[in-house]
């Protein structure tokens, strides 16, 4: 069953917050493209999830915007060492996240 864009993204966020990376993987397309603020790009969902697993992050969602298959989240990303405000744009196709582009100030992580 194909779920809506918001449901797919929020289910992914819940799994990530629960640190259930196997469940989170179910919401990522096999060819997902993930782009960060410094131009870093992941083209493998497993490579991206491996990096995220090291962050031990939680999501404190402030606002969700939905426009068709596009979902934008404004949130605090909370790790054991730093809390930083993020904006992530998710594109969903056929019930799977096909693209994630995130904007945040990476200096907070460099300082930590």
C-alpha positions as a Markdown table, in Angstrom:
| # | Residue | x | y | z |
|---|---|---|---|---|
| 1 | Unk | 0.0 | 0.0 | 0.0 |
| 2 | Unk | 1.3 | 3.4 | -1.0 |
| 3 | Unk | 1.0 | 6.0 | 1.8 |
| 4 | Unk | 0.8 | 9.7 | 1.4 |
| 5 | Unk | 3.9 | 11.9 | 1.4 |
| 6 | Unk | 3.3 | 13.3 | 4.9 |
| 7 | Unk | 2.6 | 9.9 | 6.4 |
| 8 | Unk | 5.8 | 8.4 | 4.8 |
| 9 | Unk | 8.0 | 11.2 | 6.1 |
| 10 | Unk | 6.5 | 11.3 | 9.6 |
| 11 | Unk | 6.8 | 7.5 | 9.8 |
| 12 | Unk | 10.5 | 7.8 | 8.8 |
| 13 | Unk | 11.1 | 10.5 | 11.4 |
| 14 | Unk | 9.4 | 8.4 | 14.1 |
| 15 | Unk | 11.6 | 5.4 | 13.2 |
| 16 | Unk | 14.7 | 7.6 | 13.2 |
| 17 | Unk | 13.8 | 9.1 | 16.5 |
| 18 | Unk | 13.3 | 5.6 | 17.9 |
| 19 | Unk | 16.7 | 4.6 | 16.4 |
| 20 | Unk | 15.0 | 1.9 | 14.5 |
| 21 | Unk | 17.1 | 2.2 | 11.4 |
| 22 | Unk | 15.8 | -1.0 | 9.8 |
| 23 | Unk | 12.3 | 0.5 | 10.0 |
| 24 | Unk | 13.5 | 3.9 | 8.7 |
| 25 | Unk | 15.1 | 2.1 | 5.7 |
| 26 | Unk | 11.6 | 1.0 | 4.7 |
| 27 | Unk | 10.6 | 4.6 | 3.9 |
| 28 | Unk | 13.7 | 5.4 | 1.8 |
| 29 | Unk | 13.7 | 4.7 | -1.9 |
| 30 | Unk | 16.6 | 2.6 | -3.1 |
| 31 | Unk | 18.0 | 5.5 | -5.1 |
| 32 | Unk | 17.3 | 8.2 | -2.5 |
| 33 | Unk | 19.5 | 11.3 | -2.9 |
| 34 | Unk | 20.4 | 13.1 | 0.4 |
| 35 | Unk | 22.1 | 16.5 | 0.2 |
| 36 | Unk | 23.5 | 18.4 | 3.1 |
| 37 | Unk | 24.3 | 22.1 | 3.6 |
| 38 | Unk | 28.0 | 21.8 | 2.6 |
| 39 | Unk | 27.1 | 20.0 | -0.6 |
| 40 | Unk | 27.8 | 16.5 | 0.7 |
| 41 | Unk | 25.6 | 14.0 | -1.0 |
| 42 | Unk | 24.6 | 10.4 | -0.2 |
| 43 | Unk | 23.2 | 8.3 | -2.9 |
| 44 | Unk | 22.8 | 5.1 | -0.9 |
| 45 | Unk | 20.2 | 4.8 | 1.8 |
| 46 | Unk | 22.3 | 2.4 | 3.8 |
| 47 | Unk | 25.4 | 4.8 | 3.7 |
| 48 | Unk | 23.2 | 7.7 | 4.9 |
| 49 | Unk | 21.6 | 5.6 | 7.7 |
| 50 | Unk | 25.0 | 4.5 | 8.9 |
| 51 | Unk | 26.1 | 8.1 | 9.2 |
| 52 | Unk | 22.8 | 9.0 | 11.0 |
| 53 | Unk | 23.2 | 6.1 | 13.4 |
| 54 | Unk | 26.4 | 7.7 | 14.7 |
| 55 | Unk | 24.6 | 10.9 | 15.5 |
| 56 | Unk | 22.1 | 9.4 | 18.0 |
| 57 | Unk | 19.7 | 12.2 | 17.0 |
| 58 | Unk | 16.2 | 13.0 | 18.1 |
| 59 | Unk | 13.7 | 15.2 | 16.2 |
| 60 | Unk | 11.8 | 18.0 | 17.9 |
| 61 | Unk | 9.4 | 19.0 | 15.1 |
| 62 | Unk | 8.3 | 22.6 | 15.1 |
| 63 | Unk | 6.3 | 22.8 | 11.8 |
| 64 | Unk | 5.4 | 20.6 | 8.9 |
| 65 | Unk | 4.5 | 21.9 | 5.4 |
| 66 | Unk | 3.0 | 19.6 | 2.7 |
| 67 | Unk | 2.5 | 20.3 | -1.0 |
| 68 | Unk | 1.7 | 17.2 | -3.0 |
| 69 | Unk | 4.7 | 14.9 | -2.8 |
| 70 | Unk | 6.9 | 17.6 | -1.1 |
| 71 | Unk | 7.2 | 17.7 | 2.7 |
| 72 | Unk | 9.2 | 20.4 | 4.5 |
| 73 | Unk | 10.0 | 20.0 | 8.2 |
| 74 | Unk | 11.3 | 22.7 | 10.5 |
| 75 | Unk | 12.8 | 21.1 | 13.7 |
| 76 | Unk | 15.5 | 21.0 | 16.3 |
| 77 | Unk | 17.9 | 18.1 | 15.8 |
| 78 | Unk | 19.0 | 17.0 | 19.2 |
| 79 | Unk | 22.2 | 14.9 | 19.8 |
| 80 | Unk | 24.0 | 14.2 | 23.0 |
| 81 | Unk | 26.5 | 17.0 | 22.2 |
| 82 | Unk | 24.5 | 19.6 | 20.4 |
| 83 | Unk | 21.0 | 20.9 | 19.4 |
| 84 | Unk | 20.7 | 22.6 | 16.1 |
| 85 | Unk | 17.8 | 24.0 | 14.1 |
| 86 | Unk | 17.2 | 22.2 | 10.8 |
| 87 | Unk | 15.0 | 22.6 | 7.7 |
| 88 | Unk | 14.6 | 19.5 | 5.6 |
| 89 | Unk | 12.8 | 19.2 | 2.3 |
| 90 | Unk | 11.6 | 15.6 | 1.5 |
| 91 | Unk | 10.3 | 14.5 | -1.9 |
| 92 | Unk | 8.2 | 11.4 | -1.9 |
| 93 | Unk | 7.4 | 9.3 | -4.9 |
| 94 | Unk | 5.3 | 6.1 | -4.8 |
| 95 | Unk | 5.2 | 6.2 | -1.0 |
| 96 | Unk | 9.0 | 6.3 | -0.6 |
| 97 | Unk | 11.3 | 9.2 | 0.1 |
| 98 | Unk | 13.3 | 9.9 | -3.1 |
| 99 | Unk | 15.1 | 13.0 | -2.0 |
| 100 | Unk | 16.1 | 14.8 | 1.2 |
| 101 | Unk | 17.8 | 18.2 | 1.2 |
| 102 | Unk | 18.7 | 19.6 | 4.6 |
| 103 | Unk | 19.8 | 23.1 | 5.6 |
| 104 | Unk | 21.4 | 23.8 | 8.9 |
| 105 | Unk | 24.5 | 25.5 | 10.4 |
| 106 | Unk | 27.2 | 22.8 | 10.4 |
| 107 | Unk | 29.5 | 24.9 | 12.7 |
| 108 | Unk | 27.6 | 23.6 | 15.7 |
| 109 | Unk | 28.7 | 20.0 | 14.9 |
| 110 | Unk | 32.3 | 21.1 | 14.2 |
| 111 | Unk | 32.5 | 22.9 | 17.6 |
| 112 | Unk | 31.1 | 19.8 | 19.4 |
